Amino acid sequence: MALQFTPVTVRVPATSANLGPGFDALGLALSLHDEVEARVTGGGVSVEVSGEGAGDLPTDGSHLVVRAMARVFDELGEHPAGLALRCRNHIPQARGMGSSSAAIVAGVTLARALVTGGAERLDDAGLLRIAAELEGHPDNVAPCLLGGMTIAWTEASGAAAVRLEPAERIRPFVFVPQERGLTEVARAALPATVPHADAALNAGRAALLVHAITVDPAHLFAATEDRLHQAYRAPSMPGSAELVAALRAEGVAAVVSGAGPSVLALTSGDWAPSPVPGWRVLPLDVDLVGALVGADLEWGTLEHADRDPVAAG
């Protein structure tokens, strides 16, 4: 078999999708990471999880990382007898920060790295296509794989994306509640149709948001106005809706992060959030690189090693 038996480690970032008006299209990679080590074994599947999700996530072949790896192994025609994984998670689960996309991107990246010549047989565009198929939409997997800000879309051949470089002054803050949210529940709250005026407003705001994040953050507040999804989802996450409204009343460009319930505030100055009861505040940066993979790395030292980006955009 064309497999390598040296353990491989990947680091994948959290992400925030939609960013307000960019529903199912815009995404941002954040400087909060999960780290997964995988090695080929003689048989069976074992998964060790520490950090976020420990005790809740499966530790067998049903783990999402393992299922994503299996999809790429099928694509490349290589099937290891067994796998052993170690997952060190920092991304909150089911909070609208791309934890499932991080698991999927980790899996597809690890599987390709474990196949000899995998990068030549399956390029980054192929990885993105497979990751989006597994996730169901590309707006989280694209920034997780590529880093920075991404615009993602789906065409006949599958998902595609472009990576944009955010302005240096962009500073994200994420407010994370104790309660969890489910993407399928959030999507079920959306109507089948929306008023034409709302769609037109969102198109303009999404275009402005690309400019605001990459060129001129002075437009962030106006650019993050949304009428397509957040108001419809508010009844299922009233705390998130109230926090977004309170922050925007202060002039802060706040939106629901992904499908929620976390809230993302995009800033560019010296603004610092006040404590909010029941919410954990994460001051973050934009992750500019995306998924990073390496071999022969000592576990837990990936952030200090020489790293090669999976994709440069």
C-alpha positions in Angstrom: 0.0 0.0 0.0 1.2 3.5 -0.8 0.9 4.7 2.8 3.3 6.2 5.2 3.5 4.9 8.8 5.0 8.0 10.4 2.5 9.9 12.4 1.1 13.1 10.8 -0.2 16.1 12.7 -2.6 18.8 11.4 -3.7 22.1 13.0 -7.0 23.6 11.8 -8.5 26.9 12.8 -11.9 27.8 14.0 -14.1 29.8 11.6 -17.0 32.2 11.5 -19.3 32.0 8.5 -21.8 34.4 7.0 -20.3 37.4 8.8 -23.7 39.0 8.7 -24.9 39.5 5.1 -22.7 37.0 3.4 -25.0 34.0 4.0 -23.5 30.7 2.9 -20.7 32.6 1.1 -18.3 34.5 3.3 -16.1 33.1 6.0 -13.2 34.1 8.3 -10.5 31.9 9.9 -9.9 32.6 13.5 -6.8 32.0 15.7 -8.3 29.2 17.8 -7.2 25.7 16.8 -7.8 22.0 17.0 -4.8 19.7 16.6 -5.1 16.1 15.4 -2.4 13.5 15.1 -3.0 10.4 13.0 -1.0 7.2 12.3 -1.6 4.1 10.4 -1.9 0.9 12.5 -2.3 -2.8 11.8 -6.0 -2.8 12.5 -8.9 -1.2 14.2 -9.7 2.5 14.9 -9.0 4.3 18.1 -9.6 8.0 18.9 -8.4 9.9 21.9 -10.0 13.2 22.6 -8.9 15.9 25.0 -10.2 19.4 25.5 -13.5 20.5 23.9 -15.8 17.5 23.3 -13.9 15.1 25.5 -16.4 12.6 26.9 -19.0 13.5 24.3 -17.4 12.9 21.0 -17.2 9.3 19.7 -13.8 7.4 20.0 -14.3 4.9 17.2 -14.8 4.9 13.5 -17.9 7.1 13.7 -15.8 10.1 14.8 -16.1 12.8 12.1 -12.4 13.1 11.5 -12.3 9.3 10.8 -15.2 9.5 8.4 -13.6 12.4 6.6 -10.4 10.5 6.3 -12.3 7.5 4.9 -13.8 9.6 2.2 -10.3 10.7 1.0 -8.9 7.2 1.2 -11.7 6.1 -1.0 -10.9 8.9 -3.5 -7.3 7.9 -3.6 -7.9 4.1 -3.6 -5.9 3.5 -0.4 -7.4 1.8 2.7 -5.2 1.5 5.8 -5.8 -1.6 8.0 -6.3 0.6 11.1 -5.9 4.2 12.4 -5.0 5.8 15.7 -6.0 9.4 16.3 -5.3 11.9 19.0 -7.4 15.0 19.0 -6.6 18.1 21.1 -9.6 20.4 20.7 -9.9 24.1 21.6 -12.8 25.0 19.3 -16.1 25.0 21.2 -18.5 22.4 19.9 -21.9 23.4 18.4 -21.4 27.1 19.0 -21.2 28.5 15.4 -17.4 28.4 15.3 -16.9 25.7 12.7 -16.0 22.8 14.9 -17.5 20.3 12.5 -15.7 21.9 9.5 -12.5 21.8 11.5 -12.9 18.1 12.0 -13.7 17.5 8.4 -10.7 19.6 7.1 -8.5 17.9 9.6 -9.6 14.5 8.3 -9.3 15.1 4.6 -5.9 16.8 5.1 -4.5 14.0 7.3 -5.7 11.3 4.9 -4.0 13.0 1.9 -0.8 13.4 4.0 -0.8 9.7 4.9 -0.9 8.6 1.3 2.4 8.7 -0.6 2.1 11.3 -3.3 -1.3 12.3 -2.0 -0.9 16.0 -2.8 -0.1 15.2 -6.4 -3.1 12.9 -6.7 -5.6 15.2 -4.9 -5.0 18.9 -5.0 -6.3 21.6 -2.7 -9.3 22.2 -4.9 -10.2 18.5 -4.6 -9.8 18.7 -0.8 -12.2 21.6 -0.7 -14.7 19.9 -2.9 -14.7 16.8 -0.7 -14.8 18.8 2.5 -17.8 20.8 1.3 -19.6 17.6 0.3 -19.2 16.2 3.8 -20.2 19.5 5.5 -23.1 20.3 3.1 -21.9 23.9 2.3 -18.5 25.5 1.8 -18.6 28.7 3.8 -16.8 27.2 6.9 -14.5 24.6 5.3 -13.1 27.1 2.9 -11.5 29.5 5.5 -10.6 26.5 7.6 -8.6 25.1 4.7 -7.2 28.3 3.2 -7.1 30.8 6.1 -7.9 34.5 5.9 -11.2 35.6 4.5 -12.8 33.5 1.8 -15.6 33.8 -0.6 -17.1 30.3 -1.4 -19.7 29.1 -3.8 -20.9 25.9 -5.4 -21.0 25.1 -9.1 -21.8 22.0 -11.2 -18.4 20.5 -10.4 -18.6 21.2 -6.7 -17.5 23.8 -4.2 -14.9 26.5 -5.0 -13.4 29.4 -3.1 -11.1 32.3 -3.3 -9.0 33.6 -0.4 -8.6 37.3 0.4 -6.1 38.9 2.7 -7.8 40.8 5.6 -6.6 44.2 6.6 -4.1 44.1 9.4 -6.3 46.2 11.7 -9.1 43.6 11.8 -9.6 42.2 15.3 -12.3 39.7 16.0 -13.9 39.0 19.4 -16.1 36.0 19.8 -18.8 35.8 22.6 -19.4 32.1 23.4 -22.5 31.2 25.5 -22.9 28.0 27.6 -25.7 26.7 25.5 -25.2 24.9 22.2 -26.9 25.3 18.9 -27.6 23.0 16.0 -27.1 24.1 12.4 -30.1 22.1 11.2 -32.3 23.8 13.7 -31.1 27.3 12.6 -31.6 26.4 8.9 -35.1 25.2 9.6 -36.0 28.6 10.9 -35.3 30.3 7.5 -38.2 31.1 5.2 -38.4 29.7 1.6 -38.6 33.2 0.2 -37.6 36.7 1.3 -38.6 40.2 0.1 -36.7 41.4 -2.9 -35.7 44.6 -1.1 -34.1 42.5 1.7 -32.2 40.4 -0.9 -31.0 43.6 -2.6 -29.8 45.1 0.6 -27.9 42.0 1.5 -26.2 41.9 -1.9 -24.9 45.4 -1.4 -23.8 44.9 2.2 -22.0 41.6 1.3 -20.1 43.4 -1.4 -19.3 46.3 1.0 -18.1 43.8 3.6 -15.5 42.3 1.3 -14.1 45.9 0.9 -14.4 46.6 4.6 -12.5 43.5 5.8 -9.8 43.6 3.1 -9.3 47.4 2.5 -11.2 49.8 4.8 -12.5 48.6 8.2 -14.2 52.0 8.7 -17.2 50.5 6.8 -17.5 47.4 9.0 -20.6 48.5 10.9 -22.7 49.3 7.8 -21.3 46.3 5.9 -22.5 43.8 8.6 -26.2 44.7 8.3 -28.2 41.6 7.5 -31.9 40.9 6.6 -31.7 37.4 5.2 -31.2 35.1 8.2 -30.5 36.6 11.6 -33.9 38.0 12.4 -35.6 34.7 11.4 -33.3 32.8 13.7 -33.6 35.2 16.7 -36.6 33.3 18.4 -34.5 30.2 18.7 -31.5 32.1 20.2 -32.9 35.2 22.0 -29.7 35.7 24.0 -27.6 35.9 20.9 -30.1 38.3 19.2 -30.1 40.5 22.3 -26.3 40.6 22.5 -26.0 41.5 18.8 -28.5 44.3 19.2 -26.7 45.6 22.3 -23.3 45.6 20.7 -24.6 47.3 17.5 -26.3 49.9 19.7 -22.7 50.8 20.8 -21.6 51.0 17.2 -19.8 47.7 17.2 -20.1 45.5 14.0 -21.6 42.5 15.7 -23.2 39.5 14.0 -24.3 35.9 14.8 -21.3 33.7 14.2 -22.3 31.1 11.6 -25.5 29.4 12.7 -24.9 30.6 16.3 -25.3 30.9 19.1 -21.9 32.5 19.4 -21.7 36.2 18.5 -18.8 37.7 16.5 -17.7 41.3 16.8 -15.4 42.7 14.1 -13.3 45.6 15.3 -10.4 47.6 14.0 -9.4 50.0 16.8 -8.8 49.9 20.6 -12.3 48.7 21.5 -12.4 46.1 24.3 -15.6 44.3 25.3 -17.1 44.6 28.8 -17.8 41.3 30.6 -21.2 39.8 29.7 -22.8 37.5 32.3 -23.2 34.0 30.9 -20.8 34.6 28.0 -17.1 33.8 27.6 -15.3 36.4 25.5 -12.4 35.2 23.2 -10.2 38.0 21.9 -8.8 36.5 18.7 -6.9 37.3 15.5 -7.6 36.3 12.0 -5.8 33.1 11.1 -3.9 33.8 7.9 -2.7 30.4 7.0 -5.5 27.8 7.5 -4.8 24.1 7.8 -1.2 23.2 8.6 0.2 19.7 8.3 3.5 18.2 9.2 5.2 14.8 9.7 7.7 13.6 12.3 6.5 16.3 14.7 6.5 15.8 18.4 2.9 15.8 19.7 1.8 19.2 21.0 4.7 21.2 19.4 3.2 21.9 16.0 2.8 25.6 16.8 6.5 25.8 17.4 7.7 23.7 14.4 8.4 24.7 10.8 5.0 24.3 9.1 3.9 24.1 5.5 0.5 25.5 4.7 -1.9 23.1 3.1 -3.1 25.8 0.8 -2.0 29.3 0.0 -5.2 30.4 -1.6 
